[in-house]
Amino acid sequence: ADKWVLLPSEQAEITVATEAFNQIIAATASQAGLAFVDAYTLLNQLANGGITSGDFTLTSSLVTGSAFSLDGVHPTARGYALIANEFMKAIDVTYGSNFEASGNLLNVGDYPTNFSPILQ
């Protein structure tokens, strides 16, 4: 029944609103001279093929995707490491720091995920 699911038209409305809000957030951050991490795009990349970092490709797949915990909402430690790297890259771009150039981004493989690596 409609009360239990989002109809395609409702999904489209949510997408339009989300993209509009994301543009407002990005513009506001830019006007204020703040670093900006586009979490919407990051999550879409995880859902559509994944993001490779070092020797690992993180996806939004539950359990084996490595990005999200078993609740399917919160990132794993590896997912948080990926997010931290994105923040450091944004700080580099905005403020001229050198996290990435100096090799100080996190190795996401150093952080655990939901399942044993022998299951990969």
N, C-alpha and C positions, 0 to 999 in steps of 0.2 A: 504494500500500500504506500501511497505517496508520503504518508506521515513517517515512514521508516527509512526512506531513501531520498537522495537528491535526484531530481529529474535532470535530464540533460540540459534543459533550459535554465534550471537553478544552478547547475555546475558552471554553465557559461557566464551567468551573472556574477558568480563568485570569482571566476577567473578575471573578468573585466575589473571588478572592484579591487581585487588583490593587486593587479598590475598597476592600476591608478594609484593606489596607496603606496606601492613600492616606488613609483616615480616621484611622488611627493616626498617620501622619506629621503630618497637619493638627492633630490634637488635641495631640500632643507639642509642636509649634511654638507653638501657642496657649498652652499651659500655661507654656512657657518665655518667653513674651512676644516670640517671634521672628516676623519677617515670613514669610509663606508664599506661594509661587507654586504653584498647582495645575497641575502639568505634565500630569497625566493629562487633566484637562478641556481644557487648552489644545490638546493633541494631538488630542483628539476633535473640538474645534471646527475645527481645520485639516482633519480628515478628512471632516467633515460640513458642507460649505458654505464653510468658510474664515473668516478673520478679516480685517476691513477695518481698515487703518491708513492714515490720510491718503488718498491717491489710489489705494492699492493694496489688493487683496484677495489674501492669501496662502492657499494651500491645500496639501494634502499631495500633490498630483499631481506625479509625477516630471517634472523638467525645467521644465515651464511653471507649476507651482504656486508657485514662487519661495521656498518655505519650506525645502526640503531640497536638499542637494547631490546630485551625480550618483550617490553611493553609496546614496542613499535613506535614510540614517540620520542623518548629521550635517547641521545646518542650514547654509544659505548665510549670507553676511554679512547679508543682509536678514532671514533667519530669526533670526539672533542678535540683530539690532536689535530685532525684535519681542519676543524673550524679555527683553532688557535693559529694555524699556519695562514689561513685566509685573512685573519685579523692582522697578523704581522706583515703580510704582503700589502694590505691596504694602508697600514701605518707607513711602510716604506714609500709607497707612491705619494701619499699625502704630505708626509713630514720629512721626506728625504733621509730616513734612517736606512740601515743596511742589514736587516735581519736575514734576508734571503742571500744577498751577495756575500755575507760573511759566514754563511753556512750554519746559521743559527735557527733555521726552521726545524721543527720536530720531525723525527723519523717516526711515522705513524706505526711502523712495525714494532716499535718498542712498547706499544700500548696494547693491552688485551682487548679481546672482543668476546663474543658470546660462546664460542665453541673452540675446541681444541684444534690447534693448527694441523694435527695429524688427520683431521677430517677433511681437509681441503683437497 
